[in-house]
């Protein structure tokens, strides 16, 4: 993304749901200042890890940055891995206005993950097809919408999912086993950099494990270690396994949900291929 920004006079918006938190850098593999190479980056280090961050908030912030970047004659480049956030930003996603019901929210917060998912299966089974059983935040939101007499699945189905911008979507791929090896090495580097110490600083009290930010891969796995229910080795392996599974789900999601242009990074000319294809795309607009 940095190379593209340099080539195309662009600036980068993080499409990641976790790098926005100031205090969470190691476990989010946050881009470092040196890696930015002087290119402006947005939606990084803008919130405290105790703040809520949603797809609706991302949509609002990202679209505002896109407008600002475009006004300056530059090209906005969204880089990151939270597929739903990216789709909600560039398509005509609208979010229903929701009246706050604090009592119901407290009830849901006290429920276990399995209890929440079972409730959703009862009130909106179609939504379960698109929400992962471990995505606590999205399950709670769907339940809150159902609590008001609507269904999230029906709201989504009514929308046309029309692209609002001229977008060229780039996906990088490689041989699966090599990808998994890279993921495992990346987790090892996170541990070496001090991931455990980062989590130690974040968890001040037991309830902190329920924070939205602490549900991210690389963070939530430490809860069992802190409670002496898992060894260090088991915790590290859980992070690796969950990251590999997430990568697999990402491939499936992006292939099925968005009009991606895929580039195999094992091919020697992949970077130049992207630049050539992008310049052709831009010239056609």
C-alpha positions as CSV (number, residue, x, y, z in Angstrom):
1,X,0.0,0.0,0.0
2,X,2.9,2.4,0.8
3,X,4.5,1.6,-2.6
4,X,1.2,2.3,-4.4
5,X,0.7,5.5,-2.5
6,X,4.1,6.7,-3.6
7,X,3.4,5.6,-7.2
8,X,-0.1,7.1,-7.5
9,X,0.1,10.1,-5.2
10,X,-2.1,8.4,-2.6
11,X,-2.7,8.4,1.2
12,X,-3.7,5.4,3.3
13,X,-6.8,4.7,5.4
14,X,-6.5,1.7,7.7
15,X,-9.4,-0.8,7.1
16,X,-8.4,-2.7,10.2
17,X,-10.8,-2.9,13.2
18,X,-8.0,-3.0,15.8
19,X,-5.2,-0.7,14.7
20,X,-7.3,2.4,15.7
21,X,-6.6,1.7,19.3
22,X,-3.6,3.7,20.6
23,X,-2.5,1.3,23.3
24,X,-2.6,-1.9,21.1
25,X,0.3,-2.0,18.7
26,X,2.1,-5.4,19.0
27,X,-0.9,-7.7,18.8
28,X,-2.5,-5.7,16.0
29,X,0.8,-5.7,13.9
30,X,0.3,-2.0,13.6
31,X,2.2,-0.2,10.9
32,X,5.3,1.5,12.4
33,X,6.4,5.1,11.6
34,X,9.4,3.9,9.6
35,X,7.2,1.6,7.5
36,X,4.9,4.5,6.6
37,X,7.9,6.2,4.7
38,X,6.3,9.6,5.0
39,X,2.9,8.6,3.6
40,X,-0.1,9.9,5.6
41,X,-2.1,7.1,7.4
42,X,-5.5,7.5,8.9
43,X,-7.7,5.5,11.4
44,X,-4.6,4.5,13.3
45,X,-4.1,5.5,17.0
46,X,-7.3,7.5,17.1
47,X,-9.2,5.8,20.0
48,X,-8.5,4.4,23.4
49,X,-8.9,0.6,23.8
50,X,-11.7,1.3,26.2
51,X,-13.7,3.0,23.5
52,X,-16.3,1.2,21.3
53,X,-15.6,1.0,17.6
54,X,-18.2,-0.2,15.1
55,X,-18.6,-0.7,11.4
56,X,-20.9,2.3,11.4
57,X,-18.2,4.5,13.1
58,X,-15.7,3.2,10.6
59,X,-17.9,4.0,7.7
60,X,-18.4,7.6,8.9
61,X,-14.7,8.3,9.6
62,X,-13.4,6.5,6.5
63,X,-15.8,8.3,4.1
64,X,-14.8,11.6,5.6
65,X,-11.1,10.9,5.1
66,X,-11.8,9.7,1.6
67,X,-13.4,13.0,0.8
68,X,-10.6,15.0,2.4
69,X,-7.9,13.1,0.5
70,X,-9.7,13.4,-2.8
71,X,-10.2,17.1,-2.4
72,X,-6.4,17.4,-2.0
73,X,-6.1,15.8,-5.4
74,X,-4.8,12.5,-4.0
75,X,-6.0,8.9,-4.2
76,X,-7.4,7.3,-1.1
77,X,-6.1,3.7,-0.5
78,X,-7.9,1.6,2.0
79,X,-5.6,-1.1,3.4
80,X,-6.5,-3.7,5.9
81,X,-8.4,-6.9,6.6
82,X,-11.8,-6.3,8.1
83,X,-13.9,-7.1,5.1
84,X,-17.3,-6.0,6.5
85,X,-15.9,-2.5,7.3
86,X,-14.5,-2.1,3.8
87,X,-17.7,-3.3,2.2
88,X,-19.9,-1.0,4.4
89,X,-17.6,1.9,3.4
90,X,-17.7,1.6,-0.3
91,X,-21.2,0.2,-0.8
92,X,-24.6,1.8,0.0
93,X,-24.7,0.3,3.5
94,X,-27.2,2.1,5.8
95,X,-27.6,1.5,9.5
96,X,-30.9,1.5,11.3
97,X,-31.3,4.1,14.0
98,X,-31.4,2.3,17.3
99,X,-32.9,3.4,20.6
100,X,-30.6,2.6,23.5
101,X,-32.0,0.0,25.9
102,X,-29.4,0.0,28.7
103,X,-31.1,-2.8,30.7
104,X,-31.2,-5.1,27.6
105,X,-27.6,-4.3,26.8
106,X,-26.6,-5.2,30.4
107,X,-28.5,-8.5,30.1
108,X,-26.7,-9.3,26.8
109,X,-23.3,-8.3,28.2
110,X,-23.7,-10.8,31.1
111,X,-24.5,-13.7,28.7
112,X,-21.9,-16.2,27.5
113,X,-20.9,-16.4,23.9
114,X,-22.8,-19.6,23.3
115,X,-26.0,-18.2,25.0
116,X,-25.9,-15.1,22.7
117,X,-25.5,-17.2,19.6
118,X,-28.4,-19.5,20.6
119,X,-30.6,-16.5,21.2
120,X,-29.8,-15.2,17.8
121,X,-30.5,-18.5,16.2
122,X,-34.0,-18.3,17.7
123,X,-34.9,-14.7,16.8
124,X,-33.0,-14.2,13.5
125,X,-31.6,-17.5,12.1
126,X,-30.8,-15.9,8.7
127,X,-28.4,-13.5,10.4
128,X,-26.5,-16.5,11.9
129,X,-25.5,-17.4,8.3
130,X,-23.5,-14.2,8.0
131,X,-22.3,-13.6,11.6
132,X,-19.5,-15.8,13.0
133,X,-20.4,-17.5,16.3
134,X,-17.4,-15.8,18.0
135,X,-18.2,-12.3,16.8
136,X,-19.7,-11.1,20.1
137,X,-20.2,-7.5,19.1
138,X,-22.1,-8.2,15.9
139,X,-24.3,-10.8,17.6
140,X,-25.2,-8.3,20.4
141,X,-26.1,-5.7,17.8
142,X,-28.3,-8.2,15.8
143,X,-30.1,-9.1,19.1
144,X,-30.6,-5.5,20.0
145,X,-32.2,-4.8,16.5
146,X,-34.4,-7.9,16.9
147,X,-35.4,-6.7,20.4
148,X,-36.9,-3.6,18.7
149,X,-39.1,-5.8,16.5
150,X,-36.9,-5.8,13.3
151,X,-34.4,-8.3,11.9
152,X,-30.9,-7.5,10.9
153,X,-31.0,-10.0,8.0
154,X,-34.1,-8.3,6.6
155,X,-32.5,-4.8,6.8
156,X,-29.4,-6.1,5.0
157,X,-31.4,-7.9,2.3
158,X,-33.4,-4.7,1.5
159,X,-30.3,-2.8,0.6
160,X,-29.1,-2.9,-3.0
161,X,-25.4,-3.2,-2.2
162,X,-24.4,-0.7,-4.9
163,X,-20.8,0.6,-5.2
164,X,-20.7,4.3,-4.4
165,X,-17.2,4.9,-5.7
166,X,-14.9,3.9,-8.5
167,X,-13.0,1.2,-6.7
168,X,-10.3,-1.2,-7.8
169,X,-10.0,-4.0,-5.2
170,X,-6.7,-5.8,-4.8
171,X,-6.3,-9.1,-3.0
172,X,-2.9,-10.8,-2.4
173,X,-2.6,-14.5,-2.4
174,X,0.0,-17.2,-2.0
175,X,0.4,-20.9,-1.5
176,X,-1.6,-21.8,1.6
177,X,1.2,-23.6,3.5
178,X,3.6,-20.8,3.0
179,X,1.1,-18.3,4.2
180,X,0.5,-20.3,7.4
181,X,4.3,-20.5,8.0
182,X,4.5,-16.7,7.7
183,X,1.6,-16.3,10.1
184,X,3.3,-18.5,12.7
185,X,6.6,-16.6,12.3
186,X,4.7,-13.3,12.7
187,X,3.2,-14.5,16.0
188,X,6.6,-15.5,17.2
189,X,7.9,-12.0,16.4
190,X,5.0,-10.5,18.4
191,X,5.9,-12.6,21.4
192,X,9.5,-11.5,21.1
193,X,8.4,-7.8,20.8
194,X,6.5,-8.1,24.1
195,X,2.9,-9.1,23.3
196,X,2.4,-10.6,26.7
197,X,3.6,-7.4,28.4
198,X,1.3,-5.3,26.2
199,X,-1.7,-7.4,27.4
200,X,-0.5,-7.1,31.0
201,X,-0.6,-3.3,30.7
202,X,-4.2,-3.4,29.3
203,X,-5.8,-5.7,31.8
204,X,-6.3,-3.6,34.9
205,X,-9.4,-5.5,36.3
206,X,-11.2,-8.7,35.4
207,X,-14.0,-6.9,33.5
208,X,-11.5,-5.6,31.0
209,X,-11.6,-9.0,29.3
210,X,-15.1,-8.1,28.2
211,X,-14.0,-5.0,26.3
212,X,-14.6,-5.0,22.6
213,X,-11.0,-4.4,21.9
214,X,-9.9,-7.4,23.9
215,X,-11.9,-9.8,21.7
216,X,-9.3,-9.4,19.0
217,X,-7.0,-12.3,18.0
218,X,-3.8,-12.0,19.9
219,X,-5.5,-10.6,23.0
220,X,-8.5,-12.8,23.9
221,X,-6.3,-15.9,24.0
222,X,-4.4,-14.7,27.0
223,X,-7.4,-14.8,29.3
224,X,-7.0,-18.5,29.9
225,X,-3.2,-18.0,30.6
226,X,-3.9,-15.3,33.1
227,X,-6.4,-17.6,34.8
228,X,-3.9,-20.4,34.9
229,X,-6.1,-22.5,32.6
230,X,-3.6,-22.7,29.8
231,X,0.2,-22.9,29.5
232,X,2.3,-20.3,27.7
233,X,2.9,-22.8,24.8
234,X,-0.9,-23.5,24.5
235,X,-1.6,-19.8,24.5
236,X,0.9,-19.0,21.7
237,X,-0.4,-22.0,19.7
238,X,-4.0,-20.7,20.1
239,X,-3.0,-17.4,18.7
240,X,-1.4,-19.0,15.7
241,X,-4.3,-21.4,15.1
242,X,-6.9,-18.6,15.4
243,X,-4.9,-16.4,13.0
244,X,-4.6,-19.1,10.5
245,X,-8.3,-19.8,10.7
246,X,-9.1,-16.1,10.3
247,X,-6.9,-15.9,7.2
248,X,-8.8,-18.8,5.7
249,X,-12.2,-17.1,6.5
250,X,-10.8,-13.8,5.0
251,X,-10.0,-15.5,1.7
252,X,-13.5,-17.0,1.5
253,X,-15.2,-13.8,2.5
254,X,-13.4,-11.6,0.0
255,X,-13.8,-14.1,-2.8
256,X,-17.6,-14.3,-2.2
257,X,-18.4,-10.7,-1.2
258,X,-16.3,-8.3,-3.2
259,X,-15.2,-8.0,-6.9
260,X,-11.5,-8.6,-6.1
261,X,-8.6,-8.6,-8.5
262,X,-6.2,-11.3,-7.1
263,X,-2.4,-11.2,-7.4
264,X,-0.2,-14.1,-6.5
265,X,2.8,-12.8,-4.6
266,X,4.8,-15.8,-5.7
267,X,4.8,-14.4,-9.2
268,X,7.9,-12.3,-9.8
269,X,6.1,-9.4,-11.5
270,X,3.1,-9.1,-9.1
271,X,3.9,-5.6,-7.9
272,X,4.4,-4.2,-11.4
273,X,1.3,-6.0,-12.6
274,X,-0.8,-4.2,-9.9
275,X,0.6,-0.8,-10.9
276,X,0.0,-1.4,-14.6
277,X,-3.5,-2.6,-14.0
278,X,-4.3,0.3,-11.6
279,X,-3.0,2.9,-14.1
280,X,-5.1,1.4,-16.8
281,X,-8.1,1.5,-14.5
282,X,-7.5,5.1,-13.4
283,X,-7.0,6.2,-17.1
284,X,-10.4,4.7,-18.0
285,X,-12.3,6.8,-15.4
